[in-house]
Amino acid sequence: MDRFTVSSVMNVIGDFFPKETSIAVSNDRQFIYYQPSKKVDLGIRPGDNIEEDTVTYKALAAQQKVTEFIENNAFGTPYYGMSVPIFEGVFPKGCVTAIMPSKPYLLSSSFLTIKTDESWVPVPFEEIIFLEAQNRKTRIQSGRGKGSHKMNLSELELILPTEQFIRVHRSYIVNVNFIAEILPDFHSTFLLIMKNQTKIQVSQTYASQFRRALGF
């Protein structure tokens, strides 16, 4: 992907994150793109090597999404980061990293408050079955029913515990505890049958990460 293409794509992706978020893109050795925000600027430049004390390095090493507060680092600026590897085959070839000045305010919560037709309902994480992107909001299906949340899917991905929730499609995050079956699907992807009988496709983009996370 050339720099023009990366820049164009990241300008669009940036709309899915809070305005105080900086965005960095790397290959497996160096940063190749950086879009700073007014709230936090690590001073990354294209061509800078990926240091071991970065969330980007940790995501590449773990070969999965990493969300972590990084306090002592070579940049000299504490930040909260979410880094998602980009895979080519079975190996990560780069990362997209969201950099925020602090932990999202909902991170310490253990529930989401969703809007139903008649009221607002606090729903514990463990009761959420899946989340679906719906315009700039998110539809949430839970054991208590369904409702919506004002934050988009990418913002909620920062909050949800990674050991319980996994992104399987640009439009879906699922609670692995509610997966009843995993069926092979078209072009090396998968079809999830949730315990409430909802069918959700794992897209090709997320298929390798999904397999690694579930260990098969």
Backbone torsions as a table, in degrees:
resi	resn	phi	psi	omega
1	MET	NA	122.3	-177.7
2	ASP	-79.3	169.8	-173.3
3	ARG	-63.4	-36.3	179.8
4	PHE	-63.1	-43.5	-179.6
5	THR	-66.1	-44.2	177.8
6	VAL	-58.0	-47.0	-179.1
7	SER	-60.8	-43.7	-179.0
8	SER	-64.2	-44.6	-179.6
9	VAL	-65.6	-43.5	-175.9
10	MET	-69.9	-28.7	175.4
11	ASN	-63.4	-33.2	177.4
12	VAL	-77.0	-46.0	-179.5
13	ILE	-60.5	-35.2	179.6
14	GLY	-57.0	-25.2	178.9
15	ASP	-68.9	-17.0	-178.1
16	PHE	-88.4	-6.9	-177.9
17	PHE	-112.8	159.0	174.7
18	PRO	-56.3	152.3	-174.6
19	LYS	-63.9	-23.9	-179.1
20	GLU	-82.1	7.4	-177.7
21	THR	-90.3	130.9	168.6
22	SER	-91.7	150.8	-178.0
23	ILE	-123.5	129.7	176.4
24	ALA	-124.9	140.9	176.0
25	VAL	-122.5	137.4	-179.4
26	SER	-133.8	162.5	162.4
27	ASN	-92.4	-154.9	-177.9
28	ASP	-85.3	2.7	-179.0
29	ARG	-133.0	-34.7	-172.2
30	GLN	-137.3	158.0	171.1
31	PHE	-77.5	138.3	-179.1
32	ILE	-117.6	-11.0	179.9
33	TYR	-155.8	144.0	177.9
34	TYR	-149.7	129.4	177.0
35	GLN	-122.9	100.0	-176.9
36	PRO	-76.9	158.0	172.9
37	SER	-109.8	171.9	179.9
38	LYS	-74.5	-20.7	-176.0
39	LYS	-87.0	-34.3	-179.0
40	VAL	-146.7	128.3	179.9
41	ASP	-137.3	111.2	-178.9
42	LEU	-83.3	-4.1	178.7
43	GLY	71.0	25.0	178.9
44	ILE	-67.8	140.2	175.3
45	ARG	-124.8	142.2	175.7
46	PRO	-54.0	130.4	-176.6
47	GLY	104.6	-16.5	176.7
48	ASP	-65.8	137.9	176.9
49	ASN	-70.5	153.1	177.9
50	ILE	-85.4	113.8	-178.0
51	GLU	-84.3	156.8	-175.6
52	GLU	-66.3	-21.8	-177.2
53	ASP	-91.4	19.5	178.7
54	THR	-105.1	153.7	177.0
55	VAL	-68.0	-27.1	177.0
56	THR	-63.1	-47.0	178.9
57	TYR	-60.1	-42.5	-177.3
58	LYS	-65.5	-36.0	178.1
59	ALA	-69.4	-39.4	177.4
60	LEU	-65.2	-41.6	-178.9
61	ALA	-68.2	-40.3	-178.5
62	ALA	-81.3	-16.6	-178.0
63	GLN	59.0	37.5	176.3
64	GLN	-161.4	169.5	-179.6
65	LYS	-62.1	136.9	177.1
66	VAL	-127.6	129.8	172.5
67	THR	-120.8	126.5	-172.9
68	GLU	-161.4	149.1	172.0
69	PHE	-89.3	121.2	-178.0
70	ILE	-106.4	111.4	-175.5
71	GLU	-95.9	-58.9	-179.5
72	ASN	-96.6	114.7	-176.4
73	ASN	-152.8	168.4	-176.6
74	ALA	-65.3	-22.5	179.8
75	PHE	-74.1	-22.3	-179.7
76	GLY	78.4	10.5	-178.4
77	THR	-130.2	118.7	176.0
78	PRO	-63.4	144.9	178.7
79	TYR	-156.7	160.1	173.1
80	TYR	-107.7	125.4	-174.8
81	GLY	-125.8	149.9	169.7
82	MET	-126.6	120.0	-178.2
83	SER	-120.8	130.3	-178.1
84	VAL	-120.0	120.1	-179.3
85	PRO	-67.5	149.6	172.9
86	ILE	-108.0	122.9	-174.0
87	PHE	-103.9	145.4	168.6
88	GLU	-124.5	102.5	-170.1
89	GLY	74.1	-129.2	-177.0
90	VAL	-98.4	-3.6	-175.9
91	PHE	-112.9	141.2	176.9
92	PRO	-72.7	131.5	-180.0
93	LYS	-108.8	-1.0	179.5
94	GLY	174.0	-175.7	-179.3
95	CYS	-146.4	151.2	164.7
96	VAL	-110.7	125.0	-174.8
97	THR	-122.2	126.4	173.7
98	ALA	-96.7	129.3	-174.8
99	ILE	-119.6	120.9	-177.5
100	MET	-121.8	154.4	-176.9
101	PRO	-69.7	-22.0	-179.6
102	SER	-158.0	172.4	177.1
103	LYS	-64.4	139.4	174.5
104	PRO	-54.9	142.8	-170.8
105	TYR	-62.9	-22.1	-179.6
106	LEU	-88.8	-0.2	-171.4
107	LEU	-62.3	-32.8	-178.4
108	SER	-82.3	-3.7	179.8
109	SER	-79.3	162.5	176.3
110	SER	-121.0	18.0	-178.3
111	PHE	-153.3	164.3	170.7
112	LEU	-121.9	141.3	176.1
113	THR	-97.8	115.1	-175.8
114	ILE	-106.4	152.7	179.8
115	LYS	-96.5	120.2	174.8
116	THR	-98.9	-174.0	179.6
117	ASP	-64.7	-27.7	-172.1
118	GLU	-118.3	-17.4	-173.2
119	SER	-162.8	-175.4	172.2
120	TRP	-109.4	138.1	-175.1
121	VAL	-130.0	119.8	172.5
122	PRO	-72.0	125.6	-178.1
123	VAL	-120.9	118.4	177.1
124	PRO	-59.5	147.3	179.8
125	PHE	-51.3	-41.9	-173.5
126	GLU	-67.9	-12.0	178.8
127	GLU	-98.7	-5.4	179.0
128	ILE	-79.0	126.3	-178.3
129	ILE	-87.1	-51.2	175.9
130	PHE	-158.8	163.9	177.3
131	LEU	-124.4	139.9	-176.4
132	GLU	-130.4	131.3	177.1
133	ALA	-65.2	134.9	-178.8
134	GLN	-144.9	97.5	-171.1
135	ASN	57.5	-124.8	178.5
136	ARG	-101.6	11.3	176.0
137	LYS	-114.8	-174.8	-179.3
138	THR	-133.0	130.8	173.5
139	ARG	-90.4	132.3	-176.9
140	ILE	-119.1	126.0	175.5
141	GLN	-104.8	126.5	-178.1
142	SER	-136.2	174.7	176.4
143	GLY	-65.7	-17.3	179.6
144	ARG	-95.9	3.0	-177.3
145	GLY	119.3	-165.9	-177.5
146	LYS	-120.1	156.9	178.5
147	GLY	-167.1	-169.2	-177.6
148	SER	-128.2	158.5	176.2
149	HIS	-128.2	142.9	-174.7
150	LYS	-70.7	-22.4	179.7
151	MET	-80.0	149.2	178.6
152	ASN	-81.6	174.9	-173.3
153	LEU	-63.1	-39.5	-179.4
154	SER	-66.7	-37.7	177.3
155	GLU	-66.6	-41.5	179.7
156	LEU	-70.1	-28.1	177.9
157	GLU	-61.3	-29.6	177.9
158	LEU	-70.1	-24.9	-172.9
159	ILE	-93.7	-37.8	-173.3
160	LEU	-69.2	140.4	179.9
161	PRO	-64.3	127.2	-174.3
162	THR	-68.9	-22.1	178.8
163	GLU	-76.5	-10.0	-176.1
164	GLN	-117.0	-33.6	-175.7
165	PHE	-116.7	142.7	179.0
166	ILE	-141.4	139.1	177.6
167	ARG	-80.7	130.0	-177.8
168	VAL	-118.9	-7.7	-175.5
169	HIS	-163.6	156.4	178.4
170	ARG	-61.3	-18.1	-178.9
171	SER	-109.1	0.1	-175.0
172	TYR	-139.9	139.3	164.5
173	ILE	-122.7	134.3	-178.2
174	VAL	-119.8	153.2	171.3
175	ASN	-88.0	115.2	-174.7
176	VAL	-61.0	-24.2	179.6
177	ASN	-69.8	-13.0	179.7
178	PHE	-107.2	10.5	175.7
179	ILE	-82.5	120.4	179.0
180	ALA	-88.0	-42.0	-179.0
181	GLU	-146.2	152.6	173.5
182	ILE	-122.1	114.3	-176.8
183	LEU	-109.4	142.4	174.2
184	PRO	-64.5	144.8	-177.9
185	ASP	-134.3	-172.3	-174.6
186	PHE	-61.3	137.5	174.5
187	HIS	55.2	51.4	174.2
188	SER	61.8	25.7	174.2
189	THR	-103.9	-174.4	-176.6
190	PHE	-134.2	156.1	174.1
191	LEU	-117.7	123.5	179.6
192	LEU	-94.7	131.8	170.0
193	ILE	-104.4	111.3	-179.3
194	MET	-80.2	164.2	-176.9
195	LYS	-66.2	-18.4	174.8
196	ASN	-93.7	11.3	177.2
197	GLN	77.8	4.3	173.4
198	THR	-68.2	139.2	177.4
199	LYS	-105.0	127.1	-177.7
200	ILE	-130.9	129.0	-180.0
201	GLN	-85.8	137.5	169.6
202	VAL	-88.6	115.5	-176.4
203	SER	-72.9	161.8	-178.2
204	GLN	-60.7	-32.4	179.7
205	THR	-60.6	-36.7	-174.3
206	TYR	-105.0	0.2	-172.9
207	ALA	-63.1	-45.3	-178.2
208	SER	-65.6	-43.4	178.8
209	GLN	-63.6	-37.7	179.3
210	PHE	-64.0	-44.5	179.8
211	ARG	-63.3	-42.6	179.7
212	ARG	-64.3	-41.9	-177.8
213	ALA	-64.1	-34.7	-177.9
214	LEU	-98.3	-2.2	171.4
215	GLY	69.8	45.4	175.7
216	PHE	-139.9	NA	NA
